[in-house]
Amino acid sequence: MFASPHSSLIALLVPAMTNVHTVLTRLSLDGAMKVSSPIALTALRASYPPSAAVFPNDLAERVMRTMLDLLRHTGSYLMVNAYTFFAYSADAALISLDYAAIRLDTGLIIAHQVFDLRPQRAALL
């Protein structure tokens, strides 16, 4: 669905997530199960560096704002399938192989700042 943000189905995503959460709440399962939707890397306008990731304005306004409100309200998580290899393969001159391979001993260095890659590696494993 996020791979084609112009799809008419995308408008149904957050209402469907809300309905699922409502049912979980009625069954007293909302504490044990969280509702979310993984987001494809292609839904991001930019993904590198990870701290600069941004959604296109139309997707941000139509879907992401309401989805993030729902996730915050329900205590759920935002999941983005942002695989480091795709960033590397798109721009190997800018992005290091160490970043793509998530080598923990190197970290990610951007503008003289070092970013810890352990949380990202744990999420991918």
C-alpha positions as CSV (number, residue, x, y, z in Angstrom):
1,M,0.0,0.0,0.0
2,F,2.8,2.4,0.8
3,A,4.7,1.4,-2.3
4,S,1.9,3.2,-4.2
5,P,0.9,6.2,-2.2
6,H,-1.6,7.3,-4.7
7,S,-3.6,4.1,-4.2
8,S,-7.2,4.7,-3.1
9,L,-6.7,2.0,-0.5
10,I,-4.3,4.1,1.5
11,A,-7.2,6.2,2.8
12,L,-8.6,3.1,4.4
13,L,-5.4,2.1,6.4
14,V,-5.8,4.2,9.5
15,P,-9.6,3.5,9.9
16,A,-8.9,-0.2,9.5
17,M,-6.1,0.0,12.2
18,T,-8.5,1.9,14.5
19,N,-11.2,-0.8,14.0
20,V,-8.7,-3.6,14.9
21,H,-7.6,-1.7,18.0
22,T,-11.3,-1.2,19.0
23,V,-11.9,-4.9,18.8
24,L,-8.7,-5.7,20.8
25,T,-9.9,-3.2,23.4
26,R,-13.3,-4.8,23.7
27,L,-11.6,-8.2,24.1
28,S,-9.2,-6.8,26.7
29,L,-6.3,-7.7,24.4
30,D,-5.1,-4.2,23.7
31,G,-2.4,-4.4,26.4
32,A,-1.1,-7.7,24.9
33,M,-1.3,-6.9,21.2
34,K,-0.4,-3.7,19.4
35,V,-1.7,-2.5,16.0
36,S,0.7,-1.0,13.5
37,S,1.6,-1.2,9.8
38,P,5.1,-1.6,8.4
39,I,6.0,1.1,6.0
40,A,8.1,0.4,2.9
41,L,11.3,2.3,2.3
42,T,9.8,3.6,-0.9
43,A,7.3,5.6,1.1
44,L,10.1,7.8,2.3
45,R,11.2,10.8,0.3
46,A,14.6,10.6,2.0
47,S,16.0,7.9,4.2
48,Y,19.7,8.8,4.7
49,P,20.9,9.6,7.2
50,P,18.2,7.9,9.3
51,S,17.8,11.0,11.4
52,A,16.8,12.9,8.2
53,A,14.1,10.5,7.0
54,V,11.1,12.3,5.8
55,F,7.7,11.3,4.2
56,P,6.4,13.1,1.1
57,N,4.0,15.9,2.0
58,D,1.0,14.2,0.5
59,L,1.5,11.0,2.4
60,A,2.4,12.9,5.6
61,E,-0.8,14.8,5.5
62,R,-3.2,12.1,4.2
63,V,-1.9,9.2,6.3
64,M,1.1,9.6,8.5
65,R,-0.3,12.3,10.8
66,T,-3.4,10.3,11.7
67,M,-1.4,7.1,11.9
68,L,1.1,8.6,14.3
69,D,-1.7,10.0,16.4
70,L,-3.2,6.5,16.6
71,L,0.1,4.9,17.5
72,R,0.8,7.5,20.2
73,H,-2.7,7.1,21.6
74,T,-2.5,3.3,21.7
75,G,1.2,3.0,22.8
76,S,2.1,1.2,19.6
77,Y,5.2,1.5,17.3
78,L,6.0,2.9,14.0
79,M,7.8,0.4,11.8
80,V,9.7,1.4,8.7
81,N,11.4,-1.2,6.6
82,A,14.5,0.9,5.9
83,Y,17.2,-1.6,5.0
84,T,20.6,0.0,4.9
85,F,21.7,-1.9,1.8
86,F,19.1,-0.1,-0.4
87,A,20.5,3.2,0.7
88,Y,24.0,2.0,0.0
89,S,23.1,0.6,-3.4
90,A,21.4,3.9,-4.4
91,D,24.5,6.0,-3.6
92,A,27.6,4.0,-2.8
93,A,29.8,7.1,-3.3
94,L,28.1,8.8,-0.3
95,I,27.1,5.9,1.9
96,S,29.7,3.6,3.3
97,L,29.7,-0.2,3.1
98,D,30.2,-0.2,6.9
99,Y,26.8,1.5,7.3
100,A,25.1,-0.9,4.8
101,A,26.6,-3.9,6.7
102,I,25.7,-2.3,10.1
103,R,29.2,-3.0,11.4
104,L,29.0,-2.1,15.0
105,D,32.6,-1.2,15.5
106,T,32.4,1.7,13.0
107,G,29.1,3.4,13.7
108,L,27.7,6.0,11.3
109,I,29.7,9.2,11.0
110,I,27.9,12.2,9.4
111,A,29.1,15.7,9.7
112,H,31.5,14.7,12.5
113,Q,28.7,13.1,14.6
114,V,28.9,9.4,15.4
115,F,25.6,7.5,15.5
116,D,25.2,4.2,17.4
117,L,23.9,1.5,15.0
118,R,23.1,-1.1,17.6
119,P,19.4,-0.3,17.8
120,Q,19.1,-0.5,14.0
121,R,21.0,-3.8,13.9
122,A,18.8,-5.3,16.6
123,A,15.7,-4.3,14.7
124,L,16.9,-5.9,11.5
125,L,17.9,-9.1,13.2
